[in-house]
Amino acid sequence: MSALKSFFDDGRATLRRWRVYKRQTGEVPWLWIAVHVLNWIAVIAVLASSLRLTSKYHLSRGETWGALVVLAIPYGILWLWMKDKVKLIHLKKQRSLAKIKVRR
């Protein structure tokens, strides 16, 4: 249950950061939004594919979970790296715009 709560809390925090970014820069964080949408598409596609393959090849529950873990670990590493990279890009832009506003 705490993992589900953490998942929703992370989603709310992301939406808050998007609103702050828009308020500070006047721009919608399209790259950030695209990364999150692509993440959801990938997660749903992997889950749907695993369900289809499980029924097609009559995999056991353990084999299905094993395959998901093998796919999830590298994907999780890639996702965390990409999410941090996009955050860094947006933070740099926010800071540079804040410095410009201070100079004026």
C-alpha positions as CSV (number, residue, x, y, z in Angstrom):
1,M,0.0,0.0,0.0
2,S,2.9,2.4,0.8
3,A,4.3,1.8,-2.7
4,L,1.0,2.9,-4.2
5,K,0.8,6.0,-2.0
6,S,4.4,6.8,-2.9
7,F,3.5,6.5,-6.6
8,F,0.6,8.9,-6.3
9,D,2.6,11.3,-4.2
10,D,5.3,11.4,-6.8
11,G,2.7,12.1,-9.5
12,R,1.3,15.0,-7.4
13,A,4.8,16.4,-6.8
14,T,5.5,16.2,-10.6
15,L,2.4,18.2,-11.4
16,R,3.3,20.8,-8.8
17,R,6.8,21.1,-10.3
18,W,5.2,21.6,-13.8
19,R,3.0,24.4,-12.4
20,V,5.9,26.1,-10.7
21,Y,8.0,25.9,-13.9
22,K,5.1,27.4,-15.9
23,R,4.7,30.2,-13.4
24,Q,8.4,31.0,-13.3
25,T,9.2,30.7,-17.0
26,G,5.9,31.4,-18.6
27,E,6.4,28.2,-20.7
28,V,4.8,24.8,-20.5
29,P,7.5,22.1,-19.8
30,W,6.7,20.1,-23.0
31,L,9.9,18.0,-22.8
32,W,9.1,16.9,-19.3
33,I,5.5,16.1,-20.1
34,A,6.6,14.1,-23.2
35,V,9.0,12.1,-21.1
36,H,6.3,11.2,-18.6
37,V,3.8,10.3,-21.4
38,L,6.3,8.1,-23.1
39,N,7.1,6.4,-19.8
40,W,3.4,5.5,-19.3
41,I,3.1,4.2,-22.9
42,A,6.2,2.0,-22.3
43,V,4.9,0.7,-19.0
44,I,1.5,-0.1,-20.4
45,A,3.0,-1.7,-23.5
46,V,5.3,-4.0,-21.5
47,L,2.5,-5.1,-19.2
48,A,0.1,-5.8,-22.1
49,S,2.8,-7.7,-24.0
50,S,3.7,-9.7,-20.9
51,L,0.1,-10.7,-20.4
52,R,-0.2,-11.7,-24.1
53,L,3.0,-13.7,-24.0
54,T,2.1,-15.4,-20.7
55,S,-1.1,-16.7,-22.3
56,K,0.4,-17.5,-25.6
57,Y,3.4,-19.6,-24.2
58,H,1.6,-20.7,-21.1
59,L,4.2,-19.3,-18.8
60,S,4.0,-19.9,-15.1
61,R,3.5,-17.0,-12.7
62,G,7.2,-17.2,-11.6
63,E,8.4,-17.2,-15.2
64,T,6.2,-14.1,-16.0
65,W,7.5,-12.3,-12.9
66,G,11.1,-13.2,-13.8
67,A,10.7,-11.8,-17.3
68,L,9.2,-8.6,-15.9
69,V,12.1,-8.2,-13.4
70,V,14.6,-8.7,-16.2
71,L,12.9,-6.0,-18.2
72,A,12.1,-3.7,-15.3
73,I,15.6,-3.3,-13.9
74,P,17.3,-1.8,-17.0
75,Y,14.2,0.2,-17.8
76,G,14.0,1.6,-14.2
77,I,17.7,2.7,-14.4
78,L,17.0,4.4,-17.8
79,W,13.9,6.0,-16.5
80,L,15.6,7.5,-13.4
81,W,18.5,8.7,-15.5
82,M,16.2,10.3,-18.1
83,K,13.9,11.9,-15.5
84,D,16.8,13.4,-13.7
85,K,18.3,14.7,-16.9
86,V,15.1,16.4,-17.9
87,K,14.7,17.9,-14.5
88,L,18.3,19.3,-14.7
89,I,17.6,20.9,-18.1
90,H,14.5,22.6,-16.7
91,L,16.2,23.7,-13.5
92,K,19.0,25.3,-15.5
93,K,16.5,27.1,-17.6
94,Q,14.6,28.3,-14.6
95,R,17.8,29.6,-13.0
96,S,18.9,31.4,-16.1
97,L,15.5,33.1,-16.5
98,A,15.6,34.1,-12.8
99,K,19.0,35.7,-13.3
100,I,17.8,37.6,-16.3
101,K,14.7,38.9,-14.3
102,V,16.9,40.0,-11.4
103,R,19.2,42.0,-13.7
104,R,16.3,43.9,-15.1
